[in-house]
Amino acid sequence: MKQLKTICLTTAMLMMLSGTAAFPVQAESGETEEKPGIFVSAYATEPDRSVFRLGEEPDLTGAMVNGYGLVARGTEELVHFDFFGSPLTDQELDFSEVDNTKPGTYPVYMVVSGWDAEPVRCKMLELKYVDDKTDFAELTLSYPDSSRYYEVGEPLDLKDVLLTAAGRTDGEDWNILRQPLTAYPEYVDAAGYDSTKPGDYDILVSIGGTTEKIVATVVEAIEREPGDWDRDAEITGADAQNVLNAYTTLLAGGTPVMNSEQKKAADVNGDGKIDSADAQMILLYYVQNTITDIPTGWDDLLK
């Protein structure tokens, strides 16, 4: 971590999510000898709508913010906080650059403030305003896993993917709001998926001339390190988010999409279940080993 700086990383992680905004931003935290500074790493998923008619007020319903932050003075960490699974609308937002009277694309920022530190402004996403004569199409796919891994032999499973689409064609408006993608097979091209061979397969979803891609990866059954959900040989905030998403799906009575090795990797405390405690432990492992650079093993955390 670079001290005295605020870094707002809006990368397409989840996933990370599909449909995440990606706006790398760096900003000084304004730390002085008297005041602490804020460090933030976060990204936002797309809202249900990102295109609006002139005169409409911005609506960020459906957008979630995921990430973490630190407040530090010099090398001393004062506060650790996170945004995992939080509605973006619950945060302090800055719409100062949005002009709903003119067609254009405008940024929306999240503001992190407090702790007697200079506020930090992080670009989360962009909104587009169009006039009544402009045809458009927008398409967002929401799903809990940033990386969709399948073991050899597993069929493609998209039942947890939600589709949001809206547009105007020849003066006619149309929209689909957070509906299961499986209800619209006519928009999905998964012809190239082959569960018998390891590899990356593009699953294309196309509506109104707009196409989004889901990458489905078929892998051999390889044991993961505890906490490494996405099998990238690193334990990161994305792993914690994926485990939290799986737990949220279970709470809602659903069945999270995960193979046997993901289940083993997610249950870091070995209690036979996947819950928020596992996600928090993975996040703590990441913060200790990567953010604060304090080598910490699972045995130390699970004491």
TALIN-V407871 format. One line per field, one symbol per residue. phi: phi as a letter, one per 20 degrees, with the letter a starting at -180 (. if undefined). A space follows every 50 residues. Layout:
phi->???
This chain:
phi->.ffmcdcdddefegq.dfmefccfbcbfemfcfedfcddccbbcffffcc dcfgnfegcdgnfddcqbbcdccmeeeebdbbdgmegffeefdddfeece dcgrdcecddddbolmdfgdddfeacdddcefeefbbcbcddbfefcddc fgnfffcdfeeddcbbrcclndebbcdldgffecffedddfefcfecfqe ceddccblndcdcdeddecffcfefgnegeldmcdcffffffffffffff fenedfebefffffffefemenbdbfffffffffgfffedfeldgcefgf fef
